[in-house]
Amino acid sequence: MNPYVLSVLLSSLSAGTIITLVSNHWFLAWMGLELNTLAIVPLMSKMHHPRATEAATKYFLVQAVASALILFATMLNAWYTGEWTIINMQMNIPTLLLTLALLIKLAVAPFHMWMPDVMQGLSLIICLILSTWQKLAPMALLILIAPKTNPMLLTLLGTLSLLVGGWGGLNQLQLRKIMAYSSIAHLGWMIIILSFMPNLTLFNLLIYILMTMTMFLIMMNFSSTNTGKMTSSWMKNLTLTSMMMMILMSLGGLPPTSGFLPKWMILEEIIKQNLIPLATAAAISALLSLFFYLRLSYMMSLTTPPTPLNSKIMWRLNMIPNQILAMMIVTSTLLLPITPSILNFM
């Protein structure tokens, strides 16, 4: 892709999210979401491959439906109330439609089915953007309207996302689909606590973005897209393979990694709300996600290729600056000791 075109698309992608984050008017927020979507579609299809074209088409259609629903809901709310202010969602039907539209954009179950197929057809760097940056604008709007949303609906869909994300990733061999179902499961944790403590949702989102970004950067360093290629990763870089297993344990929520912190705090808040069955279901569903993270760790560390290695051995691994990757690995795994400081800020 032409560097000038790429710079324009990346600038538009950033500008769309920033416009949505700083807007106080629904029409301006909708414009930011549309700019964001229109900027990433050419980036998705730049590989000139049928799967990339299919992924870009699916993503565009789903996002177009969600954007149309957002515009309809905000116009309906403006018709009822006479205002376009984001925090002024007073009617039940527009708020319900708007919540469903934002959940479609985030790929929360049962609106998740586009996410694994889209990510499977994209390059790793675009998957990284789709899993992290593209979550910011819809989640920010969802946090703003959280006091007006239906807690029962969010709790139900969040629990469903936890189960779907856990079950869906069990039999996957493609790393991009595993990360897609991991995203669905983590969004489930964010959604179930949204009605009770929106600050905790934001904190969970930041930890998830940090862990996912680190995971994708390591996958890009290894040029691995399926579990079969990961069996030879220890031959390429033993230290980075060990760090990748720590990141997987952090994604699964095992102590004392950083991923344990938001899950622990969410379960504590749910128990304070006297929702013991919900806390039990969330804790059990976390074991489903942990299983496929453990399986991937097992394949990386305790298995060897059954045939002579036919993948390219990279004698230099300078794609990503080592200092940046080291800093991200440390923050993705070792935030638990500073928990008291984080709690003081919340």
N, C-alpha and C positions, 0 to 999 in steps of 0.2 A: 504494500500500500504506500502511496505517496506520503512522504513525511509531513507535508503541509496539510493534506487531508486528515492524516492521523492526529495531528495536533489540534485541528479544528474539532474533530469528533470527541477527543478526550476533554477539550475545554468545554464543549457543550454538555458532555456527560457530567462534568463537575459542576458546571453552572446550573444545570437543571436541579440537581440535588440541593445545592446551596439556596436556590430561589425558593424551593419548597420548605427548607428548614427555617428560613427567616420570614416567610410570608405570614400575614395575619388575615388574608382574604382568600376565600376558597377558590376563586377563579385564578388567582396568581399561583396558588399551590398546584392547581390542576395543570396550568401551563408548565410549571417546573417538572411535573411528572411526565408530561408529554415530550418535553425537550429531552429528558433523560432517556425515555424509551426510543425516540427517533435517533438518538446519537449512538445507542449501543447496537441497534439492528445492523448497520453496515459493518461494525466491528465483528459481529457474529458471523456474517456471511463472507468475510474477506478471504477465507481459505479456498473458495471456489470448489467446494466439494458438495456432493448431493446431501450428505448428512448435515453439513453446516447450513445449507440453504433451508433444509427441512426444519432444523432447530430454530433458525431465525424467523421462519414463517409461523411456526407454532407460538413462539414467544410474542411476536407482534400481534397475532390474533387474540391471544389470552389477555395481553396488556390493553389492547384496544377495547375489549369487552369491559374490563375493569374500569378503564378511564371513562367510558361512556356511562357506566353505572355511577361513578363518582360525580360526573357532571349532572346527571339526572337527579341524584339525591340532593346535591347542593342547591340546584335550581328549585326543587320541591321545598326544601327547607327555607330558601329565600322567599318563596311564594307565601309560605305560612307565616314567617316571622318578619319579613321585610329587611333582613340583614344577611350579609355574606360573611360575617365574622366566623372564624373557625371554631372558637370556643362556644358559640351561641347555637348549639344543636339542641333544640328543645322538644322537637316532635319525634315520636317513636319510630315511625316508618322511615323517614329520611336517615335517621341514625342507624337503623338496622341495615338499610341498603348500603350506606357508606361503610359500615363495619365489614359487611360481606365483600364489598369491592376491594377494600384494603387487604383483607385476608386472601383474596384471589391473587393480588399482586405479590404477597409474601409467600405464596404456595403453602398455606396452612391447610391441613386435611379438613374436609374432603375435597379441597380445591388444589390438591398437590400433584395431580397426575401429569401435568406438563413439565414439572421440574426435572425429574430424572432423564426423560427423553431429550429435553433441551440441552442439559449439561453433557450428555453423552456425545452430542454432535459438535461440541465446541472445543477449542484449544484450552490448555490449562490456564493460561493467563486470563482468557475471557471467563472461564469458570470461576476464577478467583474474584473477578469484578462482580459477576452475577451473584456469588454467594455472600459477598461482604458489602460492597458499596451500594448495590441496588436495594439492599434491605433498609438503608438509613431513612430515606424519604417516607416510604409507607409506614414504617414503624414510628417515626416522629409524629405523623398525623394521627396514628392510632393512639399514641400516648396522650396527645392533646385532647382527644375526645373520650378518653378512658372513663372519666366520671359519668358520662352520659350513656355509656354502652350497657348492654345487658350482661350482668356477671354470669348468669347461668349459661348463656350461649357461649361466652368466651371460655368458661371452664370446660364445657362439653367438647368444644372443638379443640381446645388445648390438650385434653386427655386423649382425644382421638388422634391428634398429631403425634403424641408420644408413642402410642401403640403402632400407628402406621409407620413411623420412622424406624421403630425397632424391628417390626416384622419385615418391612420391605428390604432392609439391608442385610438380612440373614443369608440369603442365597446369592448375593451379588459377587461377581468376580471383577467387575470394572470399578476402578478407584473413583472415577467421576460419579458413578451412580451411588457408590457408598457415601461419598461426601454430600450428594443430594439428599439422601435419606437421613444423613446426620444433620443436615440443615433443617429438615422437617421436624426431627425430634427435638432439636434445640429450640426451634420456634414454639413448640408445644410448651416447653418450660416457661418461655417468656409470656405466652398468652394466658396460661392459667393463673399467673400472679398479677397480671395487668390490672385487674379490677381492684385488687387489694393494696398493691404497692407499686405504682408505676416506676419509681426510682430503681427498684430492684430489677424490673424489666430492662431498663436502660443499661444497668450495670451488667446484666447477663448478656445483653447484645454486644457490649464492648469486649467482654471476655471471649465470647464466641468468635467475633471478628478477628481478634488477635490469634486465637488458636487455629482458625481456619486458614488465615493468611500464612501462618508459619507452615502449616501442613502442605498447602499448595506450592509454596516456595521450595520445600524439600522435594516434592514430587517433580517439580520443574528441574531441579538440580539433577535428579536421577533419570529424567526423561521417561518416567514410568506412568502408564495409564491403566495397567491391570495387575492383579495379584501375582500372576506368573512372572512378570518382570521384577517384582519386588523380591523374589527368592534369591536373586543374584545381587541385590543391592549391597550386601555386606562385602562383596568383592570389590565394589567401586569405592566405598567410603564407609569404613566401619564405625567411625565416630558419629557421622551423620545418621547412619542407620540406628544407632543406639538412641540418639536424640529423637528420631522419628517415633520410636516406640514410646518414649516418654510423652510425646505430643498425643499419641493415640490414647494413652492412659488418661491424659488430661481431658481429652474429648469425651472419654467414657465417664469421667467424674470420680476417678479414684483418688483418695487422699495419699500423699500430701500435695498433689498437684493443684494448679490454679483452677482447673475445671470443677474441682470438688466444692470450691467456695460458693459459687452462685447456687448450685443445687442444694447445698446444705442450708443456705439462708432462705431459699424458696420453701423448702420443706418445713423449716422452723416457722415461717410466717403462715403457711397453710395450717399447721397444727394450732397456731394461736387463734386462727379463725374457726377452730373446732371442726375442721373438715378432714377428719381422720381417714375416711375411705379414699378421698382424693389423694392424700399424701401417700397412702399405701399403694394405690394404683400407679402413681408417679414413680415411686421408688422401685416397684417391680418392673415397670416398663424400661427404666434406666438399665436394668440388667440385660434386656434384649439388645440395646445398643452396645453395651459393654462387650457382649459376646462377639460381635463381628469385629470390634477393635482388637480384642484378644486374638481372634483367629488371624487377623492380618499381622499382628505382632509375631505370632507363632510361625507363620509362613516366612516372615523375614529373617527370623533368628534361628529356627530349628529345622529348616528344610533346605535342601539343595536341589538344583535342577536335575531331573532324572536323565537328561541327555547332555552331551557336551554343550557348553555355553555358546549360543549363537547370536547373542546380543552384543552390541558394540560396547567395548570397555573404554570408558572415558578416562584418559590419563591426566586430564586437567578438569577441575570443577570450579571455574571462575565465573560462572554465569551470574551469581549473586554475590555481592561483597560479603566476606565472611563476618565482618563486624556487625552488619545489619542483621544477618541471620542469627548470629550468636545472641544478640540482644533480644530478638523476638523469641528465641527458644527459652531464654531465661525467664522473660516475663510471662510466657505461656505456661510455664511449669512451676514457678517458685513464688507466686504471689500470696500463698497461704500464710506465711509468717507475718505479713503486714495487714492481716485481717482487721485488727482493732483500729488501725488508722483509716482503713476503707469505711468501716462502720461509722466512724466519727463524721466522715464527709457526707454520709447518706442521710 
